[in-house]
């Protein structure tokens, strides 16, 4: 019996220690505007109020106009039985990045550009997208492989121009005092009620098409 109690205490201690480590990592990621990595979502992705649970801790978020944490109505984090609101920082975009979009005026449909786990990225009437990071010129696809948050960082510097009434799909355009694309840029980020989170990238002339954000 004594040996059993000692084993139980060790197991509980390890679980508590892992909960503290995982919780600290997830809290810091949430604070910086990134999604947690040791938590699982237990609610449907289309719901406004979403619940995530970890090892002894949980998160609740009220999703705003898009999926990024820093644009939520609120984010709460804490133990299973107690939550408090967290101030989420907006990711900073490195203004040394310069984007060039080579437009193709002869096309009439989107092309699959990058296939992700939760969403796909399509280009519309574009031959190539390159990014200058201050040292070298790379394709956007290579940048996504190196840093899958690059699209969110780019979107954070664009101006939301319109919202489609399908759940919250938003059209973003380059502009303002800090233009990041030398010849115009449009990003359409799907946020439909049925859970479509695909992204469409095009030149400044790109407009929402009826077949976007389907499937």
C-alpha positions as CSV (number, residue, x, y, z in Angstrom):
1,X,0.0,0.0,0.0
2,X,2.8,2.4,0.9
3,X,4.6,1.7,-2.4
4,X,1.3,2.3,-4.3
5,X,0.9,5.7,-2.5
6,X,4.4,6.7,-3.4
7,X,3.9,5.8,-7.0
8,X,0.6,7.8,-7.1
9,X,2.3,10.8,-5.6
10,X,5.1,10.7,-8.2
11,X,2.6,10.4,-11.1
12,X,0.5,13.3,-9.8
13,X,3.7,15.4,-9.3
14,X,4.8,14.7,-12.9
15,X,1.3,15.6,-14.2
16,X,1.3,18.9,-12.2
17,X,4.8,19.7,-13.4
18,X,3.9,19.1,-17.1
19,X,0.8,21.2,-16.6
20,X,2.8,24.1,-15.3
21,X,5.4,23.8,-18.2
22,X,2.8,23.4,-20.9
23,X,0.6,26.1,-19.4
24,X,3.5,28.6,-19.3
25,X,4.4,27.9,-22.9
26,X,0.8,28.3,-24.1
27,X,0.2,31.4,-22.1
28,X,3.3,33.1,-23.6
29,X,2.2,32.1,-27.1
30,X,-1.3,33.5,-26.5
31,X,0.1,36.7,-25.1
32,X,2.1,37.2,-28.3
33,X,-1.0,36.6,-30.5
34,X,-0.2,33.0,-31.4
35,X,-2.3,29.9,-31.0
36,X,-1.5,27.5,-28.1
37,X,0.3,24.3,-29.1
38,X,-0.5,22.1,-26.0
39,X,-4.3,22.7,-26.0
40,X,-7.1,21.2,-28.0
41,X,-10.3,22.9,-29.1
42,X,-13.4,21.3,-27.6
43,X,-16.0,23.4,-29.4
44,X,-17.1,23.7,-33.0
45,X,-14.8,26.0,-35.1
46,X,-17.8,27.9,-36.4
47,X,-18.9,29.1,-33.0
48,X,-18.2,32.6,-31.8
49,X,-17.3,31.5,-28.3
50,X,-14.6,28.8,-28.5
51,X,-13.2,26.7,-25.7
52,X,-9.7,25.2,-25.6
53,X,-8.5,22.8,-22.8
54,X,-5.0,21.8,-21.7
55,X,-3.4,19.8,-18.9
56,X,-5.1,21.5,-15.9
57,X,-5.7,24.8,-17.7
58,X,-8.0,26.2,-20.4
59,X,-8.7,29.1,-22.7
60,X,-11.9,30.8,-23.8
61,X,-12.0,33.2,-26.7
62,X,-14.7,35.3,-28.4
63,X,-13.7,35.3,-32.0
64,X,-13.7,38.7,-33.7
65,X,-13.8,39.5,-37.4
66,X,-11.2,36.9,-38.2
67,X,-9.4,33.9,-36.7
68,X,-6.4,35.6,-35.2
69,X,-6.2,35.9,-31.4
70,X,-5.2,39.5,-31.4
71,X,-8.5,40.5,-33.1
72,X,-10.7,38.5,-30.8
73,X,-13.4,40.3,-28.7
74,X,-11.7,38.9,-25.7
75,X,-9.3,36.0,-24.7
76,X,-9.5,34.4,-21.2
77,X,-6.9,32.0,-19.8
78,X,-6.5,30.2,-16.5
79,X,-7.2,27.0,-14.6
80,X,-10.1,24.7,-15.4
81,X,-12.2,26.4,-12.7
82,X,-11.0,30.0,-13.0
83,X,-10.4,32.3,-16.0
84,X,-9.1,35.9,-16.3
85,X,-8.9,38.0,-19.4
86,X,-5.5,38.2,-21.2
87,X,-4.2,41.3,-23.1
88,X,-3.1,39.8,-26.4
89,X,-0.3,41.7,-28.3
90,X,-0.7,42.4,-32.0
91,X,2.1,40.8,-34.0
92,X,4.6,43.3,-35.5
93,X,5.4,43.1,-39.2
94,X,9.0,43.8,-40.3
95,X,8.7,46.8,-42.5
96,X,11.9,45.8,-44.4
97,X,9.7,43.1,-46.1
98,X,8.7,44.2,-49.6
99,X,6.3,42.2,-51.6
100,X,6.1,42.0,-55.4
101,X,3.1,40.6,-57.2
102,X,3.5,39.6,-60.9
103,X,0.0,39.8,-62.4
104,X,-1.3,37.6,-65.2
105,X,-4.0,39.4,-67.0
106,X,-4.9,36.4,-69.2
107,X,-6.3,34.1,-66.5
108,X,-9.9,33.6,-65.3
109,X,-9.6,31.3,-62.3
110,X,-7.7,30.7,-59.1
111,X,-4.8,28.3,-58.7
112,X,-3.9,26.3,-55.6
113,X,-0.7,27.8,-54.3
114,X,-0.2,26.2,-50.9
115,X,-2.0,23.3,-49.1
116,X,-2.1,23.6,-45.4
117,X,-3.6,21.5,-42.6
118,X,-6.5,23.7,-41.9
119,X,-6.8,25.9,-45.0
120,X,-5.5,26.3,-48.5
121,X,-3.9,29.4,-50.1
122,X,-5.0,30.2,-53.7
123,X,-3.6,32.8,-56.1
124,X,-5.8,34.6,-58.6
125,X,-4.3,35.7,-61.9
126,X,-0.8,35.9,-60.5
127,X,2.4,34.4,-62.0
128,X,4.5,34.8,-58.9
129,X,4.7,36.4,-55.5
130,X,8.2,37.3,-54.1
131,X,9.3,38.9,-50.9
132,X,12.5,40.8,-50.2
133,X,13.4,40.4,-46.5
134,X,16.3,42.9,-46.4
135,X,18.8,40.2,-47.4
136,X,17.5,38.2,-50.2
137,X,14.4,37.6,-52.5
138,X,12.3,34.6,-51.7
139,X,9.0,33.2,-53.0
140,X,6.0,33.6,-50.6
141,X,5.7,29.8,-50.6
142,X,9.2,29.4,-49.3
143,X,8.5,32.1,-46.6
144,X,5.4,30.2,-45.5
145,X,7.4,27.0,-45.1
146,X,9.9,28.9,-43.0
147,X,7.4,30.8,-41.0
148,X,3.7,29.8,-41.2
149,X,2.7,33.0,-39.5
150,X,3.9,35.2,-42.4
151,X,0.5,35.4,-43.9
152,X,-1.1,36.6,-40.7
153,X,1.7,39.2,-40.3
154,X,1.1,40.5,-43.8
155,X,-2.7,40.7,-43.3
156,X,-2.1,42.6,-40.0
157,X,-0.6,45.4,-42.1
158,X,-3.3,45.5,-44.7
159,X,-6.6,47.5,-44.5
160,X,-9.9,45.6,-44.2
161,X,-12.0,47.0,-47.1
162,X,-15.1,44.9,-47.1
163,X,-16.8,41.9,-45.3
164,X,-18.8,39.3,-47.0
165,X,-22.0,38.2,-45.2
166,X,-21.1,34.5,-45.1
167,X,-19.9,34.4,-41.5
168,X,-17.1,37.0,-41.7
169,X,-15.0,36.6,-44.9
170,X,-12.9,39.8,-45.1
171,X,-11.2,41.5,-48.1
172,X,-7.9,43.2,-47.3
173,X,-6.0,45.7,-49.4
174,X,-2.6,47.3,-49.3
175,X,-2.5,51.0,-48.7
176,X,-2.1,53.8,-46.2
177,X,1.3,55.3,-45.3
178,X,3.1,52.0,-45.1
179,X,2.6,50.1,-48.4
180,X,4.3,46.7,-48.3
181,X,3.6,45.7,-52.0
182,X,5.2,47.7,-54.7
183,X,2.4,47.1,-57.2
184,X,-0.7,46.4,-55.1
185,X,-1.9,43.5,-53.1
186,X,-5.3,42.0,-52.2
187,X,-5.9,39.2,-49.7
188,X,-9.3,37.6,-49.2
189,X,-9.5,35.6,-45.9
190,X,-12.5,33.2,-45.8
191,X,-14.4,32.8,-42.5
192,X,-17.6,31.1,-43.5
193,X,-20.2,29.6,-41.1
194,X,-19.4,26.1,-42.4
195,X,-15.7,26.5,-41.4
196,X,-13.9,27.5,-44.6
197,X,-10.7,29.3,-43.8
198,X,-9.0,29.4,-47.2
199,X,-7.0,32.4,-48.4
200,X,-7.0,34.0,-51.8
201,X,-4.2,36.3,-52.9
202,X,-4.2,38.6,-55.9
203,X,-3.2,41.9,-57.3
204,X,-4.9,45.2,-56.4
205,X,-7.6,44.5,-58.9
206,X,-8.7,41.2,-57.3
207,X,-12.4,41.2,-56.2
208,X,-14.5,38.5,-54.4
209,X,-15.8,35.8,-56.8
210,X,-18.9,33.7,-56.2
211,X,-16.8,30.5,-56.2
212,X,-14.4,31.7,-53.5
213,X,-14.6,30.2,-50.0
214,X,-16.6,27.2,-51.2
215,X,-16.1,23.5,-50.3
